[in-house]
């Protein structure tokens, strides 16, 4: 059975602002993040080197991305949805086959913390 988790976050910013802030957030979250010629971001993590590549469409609020570290590859759907003067950010994480349930639970704790940091960064911009 496929296991996944959907995380939502309310952000006190308009959708376009949230979208742009997330696209430009990698160096604010990972200090050593460097943008590559193809638009992807490279940085180090506790699990070694990683790469993040957004597949985005601002008109539709799509911020899907491909995240790869030395252990796993994650194809992550992400949306920014308007909610009045605020926005909802929705992300769904599907457990890679290479992770145990316990490892996936641990990654979800890390991703929750990452989302909290991202919210603070986006709301400050």
Residue pairs with C-beta under 8 A, 6 or more apart in sequence:
2 94
2 95
3 94
3 95
3 101
3 104
4 92
4 93
4 94
4 95
5 92
5 93
5 108
6 90
6 91
6 92
6 93
7 90
7 91
7 92
7 93
7 111
7 112
7 115
8 88
8 89
8 90
8 91
9 88
9 89
9 115
9 118
9 119
10 83
10 86
10 87
10 88
11 18
11 86
11 87
11 88
11 89
11 119
11 122
11 123
12 85
12 86
12 123
13 21
13 86
13 87
13 122
13 123
13 125
14 82
14 85
14 86
14 87
15 61
15 80
15 81
15 82
15 87
16 58
17 122
17 125
18 80
18 87
18 89
18 122
19 56
19 58
19 61
19 63
19 80
20 58
21 121
21 122
21 125
22 63
22 78
22 80
22 89
22 118
22 122
23 54
23 56
23 63
25 118
25 121
25 122
26 33
26 35
26 41
26 43
26 52
27 33
27 34
27 41
28 121
29 114
29 117
29 118
29 121
30 41
30 43
30 44
30 45
32 43
32 44
33 41
33 42
33 43
34 41
34 42
34 43
35 41
36 42
36 51
38 53
39 53
39 54
40 51
40 52
40 53
40 54
41 51
41 52
41 53
42 49
42 50
42 51
43 49
43 50
43 52
44 50
45 69
47 69
47 70
47 71
48 69
48 70
48 71
49 69
49 70
50 67
50 68
50 69
50 70
51 66
51 67
51 68
52 65
52 66
52 67
53 65
53 66
54 63
54 64
54 65
55 62
55 64
55 65
55 66
56 62
56 63
56 64
56 65
61 79
61 80
61 81
61 82
62 78
62 79
63 78
63 79
63 80
64 75
64 76
64 77
64 78
65 76
65 78
66 73
66 74
66 75
66 76
67 73
67 74
67 76
68 74
71 98
71 99
72 96
72 98
72 99
73 96
74 93
74 94
74 96
75 94
76 91
76 92
76 93
77 91
77 92
78 89
78 90
78 91
78 92
79 89
79 90
79 91
80 87
80 88
80 89
81 87
81 88
81 89
81 90
89 115
89 118
91 111
91 115
93 107
93 108
93 111
95 101
95 104
99 107
